[in-house]
Amino acid sequence: MPVFAGGLRCGGFGLIVKIATILAVFLMIGTTFSGCIGDVLRTNGAENPNSEALEWKEVARFASGFRETDMINENLSKTGELSFFVRSGAEKLEVVVEVAFEKAVIDGYLSPVSNAYSLTDYLEPTSSIMLARGNVTLALADPSNKIVKTLNYNTLSLDGVPEMIFPRVFSDVINIENPSEGKWTLFIDAKGVGRYQLVANSYQPAEKKDFLALPYDVYANKVKGAFVGQMAGVPYGYPYEFRSKEIIEIPLWPWIPPIMLDALNQDDIYVEMTFLKSIIDYGINVSQDQAARDFGNSSYQLWHANLAARDCIRNGIMPPYSGHPNYNQHADDIDFQIEADTFGLITPGMPRATYDFCDRFGHIMNYGDGIYGGLFIANMYSKAFFESDPVKVVEYGLSSLPEGSYYKEAIGEVLECYYKDQYDWRAAWDVATKWDTWEKCPDQIGIKASVNGAYVVIALLYSHGDIWKAMEIATRCGHDCDCNPASACGILGTIIGYDKLPDDMKACLPVMDGQKFSYTDYDWKGACDAMCKVGLEVTLDQGGKVDNGMIYVLPQEVPNLGLERWDNGPKYFEVPLDFVTNYPPRTEPPAQ
């Protein structure tokens, strides 16, 4: 690492710092998104953009895992570097830096960073009393390894006293005109850091690569197919939800179109619509904090990870802590998995964008396998716009999960069963169900994300594209018998498309026109229209194009994720709320 101007000395004691750094190399060419779908589809120029492509591509990622210290430690530090390549022809390099100093960990308790003497009432008599400080230095080097810009952030005020207001957020933008071709590097030195992430993106002359072409009417048809499939699956399996941890062998009730009316009152959908409204109201880059506030102000009934997270938020414990095992006993439950459908539907063929949404929203209520369940489901939806083979859709979803996760191991074993025998789904069930051991949810009802995700996969694989069969198998697998059919039928509905769904599955929809899902602003058509609108905006934001009724998605590599894993048994403990900054203040739910 080159020597930074002014040196690297900085103090820090047990400070958790979250850094999101986005580097973008911009060719000053592009199309901005219009709020009206029709306006976007009528932009000038109908040529396929593959002839002269501009590429928005993630070129590097560096992340440390979430880490906590048992005692404040001045020697805890993080150093690293992020390298990325700028190709010839780029006119401007823009480096956007956001640094957020959050909170310190003292004896395992999460508390505001401040003069530690103010925390003596909560420390054991033998605990060390220290002054909590933190410092981060970033340096950008050009291809000749010359430092062109150095940034420094710390928790101290001008008079050298630690600031008392958290989170403290700093933002900067570095502009480099006509950046040199070659390898650029961002160096980081952070003392007392528990968590940070660096991401590099570039917008520059593309390598030869074809766009993924998707007619808008096909996109909209598949979104409707997905949502109707989800609406059909959840009420069908609801009578059997958590009634059995064994295969349900009794005759299941027949499909009757009015069953779908019960979808209007299902948490699988109304929580999902809360997320969608946050994106509509605040844009595709809505902050995790704002999304958590919207979720925290909800008044609908919740359970498990969702309920625990909302309680945390209302008491000032904000994400990612609201979903972390130390504050949420249900951190690897199924909650985010059953409400991540939207994030796949608004990111067709864009796994990096899918991950970004899942990372922001999933950590509100989950952690580890609880996050990976939602990411897995969302990526299968995303792939289903361009792939009709359910096996390849599952394989793609599996590729998005990090090595070492229990969730990935469970799905991989089910796939291996299918490769050996494509008809005996009960044998695959036997393999999947072993992952039901060591359920950390205190209710022990079979709500673990990994085992239920494996049942979704069994339904997708062994139904061979028959959506009715998928609904039946997902229900017969037991455990979360309404959420799993909803996920399986939603993904198959994306593959099939609305127009080709069975007529009986759509028969009740005219009656449901104008009927809003409980606690939401959307009926089923309005929800689909909103998702399509957001999907176009995400496509443009990720470097794609929309021309004369065609959507051109710029292909992305699946991000290489770090591993979160909840090991060594439950670690949950009650946190004295005096330890937590009252941010945001507790509010009464808005009137519905």
C-alpha positions as a printed Julia matrix, in Angstrom:
592×3 Matrix{Float64}:
   0.0     0.0     0.0
   1.44    3.43   -0.87
   2.01    5.97    1.87
  -0.92    8.36    2.32
  -0.25   12.06    2.5
  -0.14   12.99    6.16
   0.33    9.41    7.34
  -2.17    6.86    8.63
  -2.17    7.36   12.36
  -5.65    7.33   13.76
  -7.27    6.2    16.97
 -10.35    4.1    17.44
 -11.89    1.95   20.13
 -14.5    -0.63   19.18
 -16.31    1.55   16.68
 -18.57   -0.11   14.15
 -18.31    1.74   10.86
 -20.32    1.03    7.78
 -18.82    2.33    4.57
 -20.59    2.13    1.25
 -18.31    3.26   -1.53
 -19.48    3.33   -5.12
 -17.1     4.12   -7.92
 -18.52    4.94  -11.32
 -16.71    5.77  -14.54
 -19.11    7.75  -16.69
 -19.16    8.33  -20.41
 -21.3    11.41  -20.52
 -23.96    9.59  -22.53
 -27.17    8.08  -21.26
 -30.93    8.19  -20.95
 -32.78    9.38  -17.87
 -35.92    7.69  -16.68
 -39.26    9.39  -17.16
 -41.91    8.81  -14.54
 -44.34    7.65  -17.22
 -43.92    4.17  -18.67
 -45.37    5.27  -21.97
 -42.87    8.12  -22.31
 -39.98    5.74  -21.73
 -41.24    3.3   -24.32
 -41.57    6.08  -26.9
 -37.98    7.34  -26.77
 -36.35    8.15  -30.08
 -34.24    5.6   -31.87
 -35.35    2.02  -32.3
 -31.99    0.48  -33.12
 -30.86   -2.46  -31.05
 -28.26   -0.93  -28.7
 -25.97   -3.95  -29.14
 -24.31   -2.1   -32.04
 -22.7     0.52  -29.76
 -23.07   -0.66  -26.18
 -22.25    1.24  -23.05
 -21.73   -0.96  -20.04
 -22.55   -0.48  -16.39
 -20.66   -3.25  -14.68
 -19.56   -4.17  -11.21
 -15.83   -4.59  -11.57
 -14.76   -5.23   -8.0
 -16.07   -5.85   -4.5
 -14.4    -5.89   -1.1
 -16.34   -6.55    2.09
 -15.64   -7.56    5.64
 -18.15   -9.63    7.54
 -20.15   -8.31   10.47
 -17.94   -8.53   13.5
 -18.48   -7.74   17.16
 -15.89   -7.47   19.92
 -16.41   -8.65   23.47
 -14.5    -5.63   24.74
 -13.54   -2.38   23.12
 -10.14   -2.97   21.53
  -7.93   -0.18   20.26
  -5.98   -2.67   18.14
  -8.99   -3.73   16.09
  -8.39   -2.38   12.59
  -9.23   -3.1     8.98
  -7.12   -2.4     5.94
  -7.78   -3.32    2.36
  -7.77   -2.23   -1.22
 -10.18   -2.29   -4.12
  -8.87   -2.38   -7.69
 -10.81   -1.77  -10.88
  -9.97   -1.11  -14.53
 -10.87    1.93  -16.6
 -10.97    1.27  -20.33
  -9.94    3.7   -23.04
 -12.58    6.27  -23.98
 -13.95    7.16  -20.54
 -14.38   10.91  -20.1
 -15.0    11.17  -16.38
 -14.3     9.18  -13.24
 -16.73    9.85  -10.41
 -16.03    8.38   -6.99
 -18.96    8.63   -4.58
 -18.02    7.95   -0.96
 -20.39    7.51    1.96
 -19.05    6.87    5.45
 -21.43    6.27    8.35
 -20.09    6.07   11.89
 -22.71    4.19   13.85
 -22.36    2.61   17.27
 -19.86    0.91   19.57
 -20.02   -2.53   21.14
 -19.23   -2.59   24.84
 -19.25   -5.94   26.64
 -21.54   -7.35   23.95
 -24.1    -4.56   24.29
 -24.82   -2.24   21.37
 -24.69    1.35   22.55
 -24.27    4.87   21.22
 -20.64    5.88   20.84
 -19.94    8.55   23.42
 -17.76    9.22   26.43
 -17.69    5.77   28.02
 -18.02    7.28   31.49
 -21.68    7.94   30.72
 -22.19    4.19   30.33
 -20.79    3.09   33.7
 -24.23    2.14   34.99
 -24.4    -0.61   32.39
 -20.82   -1.93   32.6
 -19.54   -4.6    34.93
 -17.33   -3.16   37.7
 -14.28   -4.89   36.22
 -14.83   -3.51   32.7
 -12.37   -1.04   31.27
 -13.57    2.54   30.83
 -12.31    4.12   27.63
 -13.03    7.05   25.35
 -14.59    5.7    22.15
 -13.17    7.16   18.94
 -12.93    6.03   15.34
 -11.14    7.06   12.15
 -11.27    6.08    8.48
  -8.81    7.1     5.75
  -9.42    6.44    2.05
  -6.98    7.09   -0.8
  -7.53    6.84   -4.57
  -4.51    5.91   -6.71
  -4.24    6.18  -10.51
  -2.67    3.5   -12.77
   0.84    4.85  -12.0
   0.11    4.25   -8.29
   0.07    7.99   -7.61
  -2.35    9.08   -4.9
  -4.71   11.61   -6.49
  -7.08   12.1    -3.58
  -7.12   11.33    0.14
 -10.18   11.5     2.4
 -10.28   11.26    6.18
 -13.27   10.9     8.5
 -13.46   10.56   12.28
 -15.83   10.8    15.21
 -14.18   13.85   16.74
 -15.59   17.36   16.71
 -13.37   20.37   16.05
 -12.43   20.63   19.72
 -11.31   16.99   19.84
 -14.28   15.69   21.81
 -16.2    12.67   20.43
 -19.47   13.67   18.78
 -22.56   12.45   20.61
 -24.95   12.24   17.64
 -25.13    8.96   15.75
 -25.17    7.86   13.06
 -22.72   10.46   11.74
 -22.75   10.3     7.96
 -20.19   11.86    5.62
 -20.54   12.04    1.84
 -18.04   13.15   -0.79
 -17.72   13.05   -4.56
 -14.35   12.92   -6.34
 -14.39   13.89  -10.03
 -11.48   12.97  -12.3
 -11.67   14.3   -15.86
 -10.35   12.05  -18.66
  -9.11    9.3   -16.34
  -6.14    7.3   -17.51
  -6.69    3.86  -18.95
  -5.6     1.08  -16.62
  -5.87   -0.14  -13.05
  -7.17    2.28  -10.41
  -7.05    1.41   -6.72
  -8.89    2.6    -3.64
  -7.03    1.98   -0.38
  -8.68    1.93    3.03
  -7.31    2.15    6.54
  -9.87    2.07    9.36
  -9.19    1.72   13.06
 -11.81    0.26   15.35
 -13.95   -0.9    12.43
 -16.47   -3.73   12.69
 -18.11   -3.68    9.25
 -17.6    -1.98    5.91
 -18.1    -2.62    2.22
 -16.57   -1.26   -0.97
 -18.16   -1.68   -4.39
 -16.79   -0.51   -7.74
 -18.91    0.05  -10.85
 -17.87    1.42  -14.2
 -19.78    3.06  -17.04
 -17.52    3.08  -20.07
 -17.14    1.63  -23.59
 -18.42   -1.91  -23.26
 -16.63   -5.08  -24.09
 -18.38   -6.89  -26.9
 -21.45   -8.29  -25.22
 -25.06   -8.59  -26.33
 -27.88   -7.02  -24.41
 -30.72   -9.21  -23.25
 -33.76   -8.16  -25.28
 -37.18   -8.33  -23.63
 -40.31   -6.87  -25.26
 -42.15   -4.7   -22.75
 -45.45   -6.5   -23.28
 -43.71   -9.82  -22.52
 -42.16   -8.33  -19.39
 -45.51   -7.02  -18.17
 -47.21  -10.33  -18.99
 -44.65  -12.26  -16.97
 -44.93   -9.88  -14.01
 -48.7   -10.45  -14.01
 -48.19  -14.2   -14.32
 -45.82  -14.16  -11.36
 -48.11  -12.13   -9.14
 -51.2   -14.16   -9.97
 -49.26  -17.37   -9.32
 -48.25  -16.04   -5.92
 -51.84  -14.94   -5.22
 -53.08  -18.45   -6.07
 -50.48  -20.41   -4.11
 -50.73  -18.65   -0.77
 -54.48  -19.08   -0.08
 -54.49  -22.62   -1.45
 -51.91  -23.84    1.07
 -53.09  -21.67    3.95
 -55.4   -24.27    5.61
 -52.38  -26.61    5.98
 -49.86  -24.01    7.21
 -47.65  -25.43   10.0
 -50.06  -28.32   10.53
 -47.44  -30.97    9.77
 -43.69  -31.51    9.65
 -44.28  -34.69    7.68
 -45.49  -35.23    4.11
 -49.23  -34.54    3.94
 -50.69  -37.67    2.36
 -54.41  -36.98    2.85
 -56.45  -35.74   -0.14
 -56.05  -31.98   -0.55
 -59.03  -29.78   -1.14
 -59.83  -29.0    -4.8
 -59.06  -25.64   -6.37
 -62.09  -23.33   -6.35
 -61.56  -19.86   -7.93
 -62.99  -17.89   -4.96
 -60.14  -19.27   -2.85
 -58.0   -16.51   -4.34
 -59.97  -13.82   -2.51
 -58.12  -14.8     0.66
 -54.89  -13.52   -0.92
 -56.11  -10.01   -0.09
 -55.36  -10.63    3.6
 -52.06  -12.54    3.46
 -48.85  -11.2     5.01
 -46.83  -12.68    2.13
 -48.32   -9.92   -0.02
 -49.09   -6.95    2.21
 -45.52   -6.79    3.61
 -44.19   -7.04    0.05
 -46.45   -4.13   -0.95
 -45.02   -2.02    1.9
 -41.57   -2.43    0.36
 -42.89   -1.61   -3.11
 -44.53    1.59   -1.85
 -41.26    2.7    -0.2
 -39.53    2.31   -3.56
 -42.31    4.16   -5.4
 -42.36    7.0    -2.86
 -38.61    7.47   -2.37
 -37.06    6.01   -5.52
 -35.05    2.9    -6.31
 -32.22    4.07   -4.05
 -34.47    4.41   -1.0
 -32.33    4.11    2.09
 -32.51    1.16    4.42
 -33.36    3.57    7.21
 -36.38    4.99    5.36
 -37.61    1.52    4.36
 -37.31    0.45    8.0
 -39.3     3.49    9.16
 -42.11    2.65    6.72
 -42.08   -0.96    7.92
 -41.97    0.14   11.56
 -45.0     2.4    11.09
 -47.14   -0.43    9.69
 -50.23   -1.55   11.6
 -50.82   -5.03   10.15
 -50.38   -8.3    11.99
 -46.9    -9.81   11.88
 -45.13  -12.88   13.22
 -41.6   -14.17   13.88
 -38.69  -12.24   12.28
 -40.97   -9.52   10.92
 -42.63   -8.9    14.28
 -39.34   -8.96   16.2
 -37.79   -6.54   13.69
 -40.72   -4.13   13.88
 -40.51   -4.16   17.69
 -36.79   -3.39   17.44
 -37.35   -0.52   15.02
 -40.07    1.01   17.17
 -37.61    0.99   20.08
 -34.8     2.58   18.09
 -32.86   -0.57   17.15
 -32.44    0.04   13.43
 -31.21   -2.35   10.69
 -29.01   -4.23   10.3
 -29.27   -4.8    14.05
 -33.06   -5.3    13.89
 -32.42   -8.47   11.89
 -29.25   -9.61   13.64
 -29.3   -12.73   15.85
 -28.31  -10.74   18.91
 -31.54   -8.77   18.7
 -33.87  -11.02   16.71
 -34.5   -14.62   17.77
 -35.95  -15.38   14.34
 -33.02  -14.16   12.21
 -32.95  -17.21    9.92
 -36.72  -17.74    9.73
 -38.56  -17.62    6.41
 -39.85  -14.03    6.64
 -37.74  -12.27    4.01
 -37.92  -15.3     1.73
 -41.72  -14.94    1.44
 -41.65  -11.22    0.67
 -38.68  -10.95   -1.72
 -40.7   -11.75   -4.88
 -40.93   -8.08   -5.85
 -37.15   -7.67   -5.89
 -36.8   -10.33   -8.59
 -39.68   -8.93  -10.62
 -38.19   -5.41  -10.74
 -34.68   -6.63  -11.66
 -35.12   -8.92  -14.71
 -31.73  -10.43  -15.57
 -29.84   -8.08  -13.21
 -28.38  -10.08  -10.29
 -26.31   -7.2    -8.96
 -29.42   -5.03   -8.65
 -31.29   -7.98   -7.1
 -28.59   -8.33   -4.47
 -28.63   -4.6    -3.72
 -32.37   -4.6    -2.97
 -32.17   -7.82   -0.96
 -29.25   -6.53    1.08
 -31.06   -3.29    1.94
 -34.48   -4.72    2.69
 -33.58   -8.21    3.91
 -31.4    -7.03    6.78
 -34.37   -5.19    8.23
 -35.67   -8.5     9.64
 -33.2   -11.29    8.81
 -29.56  -12.38    8.76
 -27.51  -15.12    7.1
 -29.69  -17.9     5.71
 -32.71  -15.68    6.32
 -31.22  -13.21    3.82
 -30.05  -15.89    1.4
 -33.56  -17.36    1.2
 -34.93  -14.08   -0.13
 -31.96  -13.6    -2.45
 -32.37  -17.12   -3.81
 -36.1   -16.67   -4.52
 -35.61  -13.19   -6.02
 -32.84  -14.38   -8.35
 -35.01  -17.24   -9.6
 -37.74  -14.74  -10.47
 -35.16  -12.54  -12.2
 -33.82  -15.42  -14.27
 -37.3   -16.7   -15.19
 -37.82  -13.74  -17.56
 -35.16  -15.21  -19.85
 -35.15  -18.95  -19.04
 -38.02  -21.43  -19.41
 -36.33  -24.49  -17.86
 -37.07  -24.65  -14.1
 -33.91  -26.7   -13.53
 -31.72  -23.94  -14.97
 -33.67  -21.33  -13.01
 -32.92  -23.2    -9.77
 -29.25  -23.66  -10.72
 -28.98  -19.94  -11.39
 -30.53  -19.07   -8.05
 -28.11  -21.45   -6.33
 -25.14  -19.72   -8.02
 -26.08  -16.46   -6.28
 -25.46  -17.85   -2.79
 -22.08  -17.79   -1.02
 -20.06  -20.91   -0.39
 -20.34  -22.12    3.18
 -23.97  -21.15    3.71
 -26.22  -23.91    5.03
 -28.95  -22.7     2.7
 -26.78  -23.34   -0.36
 -25.87  -26.8     0.9
 -29.55  -27.72    1.37
 -30.55  -26.6    -2.13
 -27.51  -28.32   -3.65
 -28.44  -31.64   -2.07
 -32.0   -31.43   -3.43
 -30.62  -30.75   -6.91
 -28.37  -33.78   -6.63
 -31.41  -35.91   -5.79
 -33.2   -34.6    -8.87
 -30.23  -35.33  -11.12
 -30.38  -38.96   -9.96
 -34.16  -39.43  -10.16
 -36.44  -36.85  -11.75
 -39.72  -38.34  -10.47
 -39.33  -39.4    -6.83
 -39.94  -36.1    -5.02
 -40.45  -37.91   -1.71
 -36.83  -39.06   -1.77
 -35.79  -35.43   -2.23
 -38.07  -34.5     0.68
 -36.2   -36.94    2.93
 -32.91  -35.25    2.03
 -34.31  -31.72    2.44
 -35.93  -32.39    5.8
 -32.66  -33.19    7.55
 -32.02  -29.43    7.35
 -34.9   -28.93    9.77
 -32.56  -29.79   12.65
 -31.38  -27.1    15.08
 -34.19  -24.7    14.34
 -33.31  -21.56   16.26
 -36.84  -20.15   16.24
 -38.13  -20.58   19.82
 -41.53  -21.76   18.54
 -40.0   -24.8    16.74
 -42.79  -24.96   14.14
 -40.77  -25.59   10.97
 -40.27  -22.0     9.83
 -36.55  -22.21    9.05
 -35.73  -20.56    5.71
 -33.42  -23.27    4.35
 -35.73  -26.27    4.71
 -38.72  -24.36    3.3
 -36.58  -23.1     0.43
 -35.66  -26.7    -0.32
 -39.38  -27.57   -0.5
 -39.93  -24.75   -3.01
 -37.17  -26.26   -5.13
 -38.72  -29.73   -4.91
 -42.0   -28.28   -6.21
 -40.26  -26.44   -9.04
 -38.21  -29.42  -10.17
 -40.6   -32.34   -9.79
 -43.65  -30.55  -11.23
 -41.91  -30.37  -14.61
 -43.52  -27.02  -15.4
 -47.08  -27.95  -14.33
 -48.18  -25.12  -12.03
 -51.02  -27.15  -10.46
 -48.59  -29.95   -9.68
 -46.13  -27.49   -8.19
 -48.88  -26.11   -5.94
 -49.76  -29.62   -4.75
 -46.19  -30.78   -4.08
 -45.25  -27.57   -2.24
 -48.32  -27.98   -0.02
 -47.77  -31.69    0.64
 -44.19  -31.04    1.78
 -45.56  -29.59    4.99
 -44.08  -26.88    7.21
 -44.93  -23.42    5.78
 -47.6   -24.75    3.43
 -48.91  -21.42    2.14
 -45.66  -19.52    1.59
 -43.95  -22.35   -0.3
 -46.73  -22.8    -2.91
 -46.8   -19.01   -3.32
 -43.07  -18.93   -4.13
 -43.16  -21.97   -6.44
 -46.27  -20.83   -8.33
 -44.96  -17.28   -8.56
 -41.71  -18.39  -10.19
 -43.51  -20.77  -12.56
 -46.01  -17.99  -13.29
 -43.09  -15.85  -14.45
 -41.9   -18.59  -16.79
 -45.39  -19.3   -18.12
 -46.71  -15.73  -18.32
 -50.19  -14.49  -17.45
 -51.79  -15.26  -20.82
 -50.89  -18.95  -20.57
 -51.92  -19.49  -16.95
 -54.85  -21.92  -16.5
 -58.21  -20.19  -16.87
 -59.39  -21.51  -13.49
 -56.47  -19.75  -11.83
 -57.58  -16.41  -13.32
 -61.35  -16.85  -12.99
 -61.71  -14.79   -9.81
 -59.57  -11.86  -10.93
 -62.4    -9.76  -12.41
 -64.08   -9.84   -9.0
 -60.83   -8.68   -7.38
 -60.33   -5.66   -9.67
 -60.22   -2.58   -7.46
 -60.05   -4.57   -4.21
 -56.89   -3.49   -2.42
 -54.69   -5.83   -0.45
 -55.09   -5.24    3.27
 -53.2    -2.21    4.61
 -51.92   -1.26    1.12
 -52.66    1.19   -1.7
 -52.67   -1.54   -4.37
 -55.1    -3.91   -5.99
 -53.56   -6.7    -8.05
 -53.4    -4.72  -11.29
 -52.01   -1.64   -9.57
 -49.28   -3.7    -7.92
 -48.25   -5.19  -11.27
 -48.2    -1.76  -12.95
 -46.08   -0.34  -10.13
 -43.56   -3.2   -10.37
 -43.27   -2.75  -14.14
 -42.68    0.99  -13.71
 -39.91    0.35  -11.2
 -38.45   -2.41  -13.4
 -37.93    0.06  -16.26
 -36.24    2.53  -13.94
 -33.91   -0.14  -12.57
 -33.05   -1.27  -16.12
 -31.98    2.26  -17.08
 -30.12    2.79  -13.81
 -28.13   -0.39  -14.48
 -27.01    0.74  -17.94
 -29.78   -0.81  -20.02
 -32.01    0.88  -22.56
 -35.72    1.14  -23.31
 -36.62    1.86  -26.95
 -39.93    1.63  -28.8
 -41.5    -1.08  -26.69
 -38.28   -3.04  -26.14
 -36.31   -3.43  -22.92
 -32.57   -4.05  -23.33
 -30.99   -5.39  -20.16
 -27.24   -5.12  -19.79
 -25.98   -8.51  -18.57
 -24.37   -8.61  -15.15
 -22.18  -11.1   -13.37
 -23.6   -12.63  -10.21
 -21.94  -10.79   -7.28
 -19.46  -12.69   -5.14
 -20.95  -12.39   -1.66
 -19.36  -12.57    1.74
 -20.7   -15.14    4.19
 -23.06  -14.49    7.09
 -23.77  -17.52    9.23
 -25.41  -17.92   12.62
 -23.42  -20.63   14.41
 -22.91  -21.91   17.96
 -26.52  -21.85   19.05
 -28.84  -18.97   19.9
 -27.1   -15.85   21.21
 -30.13  -13.64   21.68
 -30.28  -11.45   24.75
 -32.51   -8.67   25.95
 -30.93   -5.24   25.41
 -31.55   -2.43   27.87
 -33.27    0.12   25.65
 -31.33    2.93   27.35
 -28.37    1.61   25.4
 -29.97    2.42   22.08
 -30.25    5.86   20.55
 -33.93    6.74   20.33
 -33.81    6.92   16.54
 -36.42    7.09   15.16
 -38.79    7.93   18.03
 -41.59    5.48   18.62
 -44.6     6.52   16.56
 -48.19    5.43   16.39
 -49.1     3.52   13.21
 -50.81    5.69   10.6
 -54.56    5.37   10.25
 -55.59    2.96    7.54
